[in-house]
Amino acid sequence: MSARSKNSPTNGTAAVDAYMATLAHPQKAEVAALRAIIMNTSDKVAERIKWNVPSFYYRADLAAFHLRATGCVQLVLVFPRGLVADPSGLLEGAWSDRRLAKFSDLADVRAKHAALAAIVNAWVALEEQAQ
């Protein structure tokens, strides 16, 4: 299976753009910044609206925002091929196939940028190995 192009018709960027245009959330700027980090980390990752929120995937679901949380933006990352190493401590939780990443404000997003990018790249590498 080939990588999805960011311009591919299977990519939901237009739907996510429309969603973001109408999003009324106190941390919309953080959501937008996290979206940009994920989408700019790997050209294999695509986005769409799933579970009524922006979500990301490459061959399988990667992550989705949890926007009902208060005080921070939460990103739920799923690991169908197994967990990836996270020496940064960004990922929280003890579920077998998912973890949470929490971001309190734009400064926190910037501080965790490299850690999130490393996790996305490791996740993509696991997907590549599985095929």
N, C-alpha and C positions, 0 to 999 in steps of 0.2 A: 504494500500500500504506500502510495507516495504522500509526501507531506502536504498539508493543506496550505495553499497560498493565502496570504492576507487579502487578496483580491478575488478569491474563489467564491463562486455563488453559494457554496456551502457555509461560508463564513458569515456570521451574523453581526458584523460590525455596524451595519446601517441600523439594525434593530437596537443595538446597544447605544449607538449615538442618539437615537430617538428617545430611548429610556432615560439617558443621562440628561437630555434637554428638558425633561419634565420632572426629574427627580427633585423632590423637596425633602432634603435630609440635612440636618445641621452639619454633617461632615462630608458634604458633597465633594469638596476640594480633595479630601483624603481619598475618597473613592476614586476620583478621576486620576489622582497621582498613582495609586496602586494599580489601576487598570493600565496606565501607561508603562509602569515598570514591567508588569507581566507580559504585555504585548510586545515590548521592545527587547525583552530578554531572549526570546527564541522565535524565529520566523515560522516555526512549526506549530506554535500555539495559536489557536483561533478562539474567537469569543462568540457568545450567543446569549440570548435570554433563556434561562432555564430555571425552574423553581421560582419564577417571577422576579428574578434578579440577574444581573450580569454574571455570567459564568465562563469558564475557560476550559479548553479541552485540546487534546491531541490524541487521537485514536480512542481515548477514554476520558472521562471527566477528570479534570485536574483540580479545579477550585471554583467556589461560588461565594459571593458576599453574603453575609448574614447581617442585614441592615436593620433588624428589629432590636439589636443590642443597643444599649444606651451607654454613653460615656466613651465609646471607642468604636472603631470600625473593625468588624471581625471578618476574617477570610477563612472559610472552611476548606481545607485541602484534603483531597482524597488520594489514597495510595493503593490502587488495585493490584499493583505488582510488588508491594512491600514498601516499607518505610524507607526514607532516604536519611542519610546522616545529617544531623543538624548541630554542628558544634557551636553555633551562635546562641542556641537556646530559644530561638524565635518560636518554634512550634510548641504548643501546649496540649495537654490531654494524654489519655492513656488508652484510647480506642484502638482496636486492632488495625483499622484501615483508614483512619482520618486524624487530623490534628487541626487545631485552631491557631491562627496568627492574629494578634491584636495590635491595633495601632491607635494611639491616643490623639495624635494631632499630626500636622504636616512635618514638624521637626522629627517626630518619632518615625514617620514614614521614611524620611530622608536617612535617618540613622540606621534603619533596618533594610534599606534598599539592597545592599550587597548580599545580605543574608537571604532575602527573598529571592533574588536573582539566582543565587547558588542552588536554592531548593528547587526552583523551576527547572534549571538546567539538569540537575540530578534526576528529577522526575522524568523529563524528556528522555534522558539517557536510559532509564529503566524501560521506558516504552520502546525505545529503539532496540534494546537487547531482546525484548520479548518477541519481536517480529522476525 
